[in-house]
């Protein structure tokens, strides 16, 4: 093995070890993750969090925010089925998390769907999320504060590679770690770019997988908020690996959903150390 290959292999092993450390921390600490998330994703997000060892709380009533949010370990805000009545809760929870120094993660689902949705997401970005995760079209739109006319609802019209520079720009302007989901998931702090390559295409045929991995990111960031780039990269890779393992016995998207959750629950050290694919890109 030449020196460059040896360095690459060492870095890959280090990332895999870090992924196992973070998953083990989630399992040991069972972080409480508050999810103000969309109606489509609640079930899958909660089950993914439970399978990883975290504790989900689907608490979104504004009357509970002041009492509840300061006591959580992290917050996930997802605008998928956005309604006017939910916006005050989202903003209040983000502000409460900030005051309590709890990390929070924003998922700007279908940000290009309307000017109202775009404005809502931009307002949430001003509340300084720890992490922003979206598909390529969502990150391109949010970075430019301009709707993408050919965006396909919650689906992306672009590849993740198309949005790397936009993600770096958004990270620099917002102060957040920004993750772009796709065939390769890219994560950036505005300078460094990390690529996570685990996953299978069939995962895109299951509704709310993107929303669920955002919740999983919140759990990982909860146990190590000072290293949000690492936590985000590892969460994305572990979720993708669970999909790969689930696909080994699945017959289609419905059975993949079930087997993916089981695989996440059963992940062990040897599997993670041998199959996690994370690398620094710049």
Secondary structure as GFF3:
##gff-version 3
##sequence-region A 1 282
A	DSSP	alpha_helix	3	29	.	.	.	ID=ss1
A	DSSP	beta_strand	32	36	.	.	.	ID=ss2
A	DSSP	alpha_helix	42	52	.	.	.	ID=ss3
A	DSSP	beta_strand	55	57	.	.	.	ID=ss4
A	DSSP	alpha_helix	62	68	.	.	.	ID=ss5
A	DSSP	three_ten_helix	69	71	.	.	.	ID=ss6
A	DSSP	beta_strand	74	78	.	.	.	ID=ss7
A	DSSP	alpha_helix	84	99	.	.	.	ID=ss8
A	DSSP	beta_strand	103	107	.	.	.	ID=ss9
A	DSSP	three_ten_helix	111	113	.	.	.	ID=ss10
A	DSSP	alpha_helix	115	125	.	.	.	ID=ss11
A	DSSP	beta_strand	131	135	.	.	.	ID=ss12
A	DSSP	alpha_helix	136	144	.	.	.	ID=ss13
A	DSSP	three_ten_helix	160	163	.	.	.	ID=ss14
A	DSSP	alpha_helix	164	174	.	.	.	ID=ss15
A	DSSP	beta_strand	177	181	.	.	.	ID=ss16
A	DSSP	beta_strand	185	188	.	.	.	ID=ss17
A	DSSP	beta_strand	193	196	.	.	.	ID=ss18
A	DSSP	three_ten_helix	201	205	.	.	.	ID=ss19
A	DSSP	alpha_helix	209	223	.	.	.	ID=ss20
A	DSSP	three_ten_helix	225	227	.	.	.	ID=ss21
A	DSSP	alpha_helix	228	247	.	.	.	ID=ss22
A	DSSP	alpha_helix	253	266	.	.	.	ID=ss23
A	DSSP	alpha_helix	269	275	.	.	.	ID=ss24
A	DSSP	beta_strand	278	280	.	.	.	ID=ss25
###
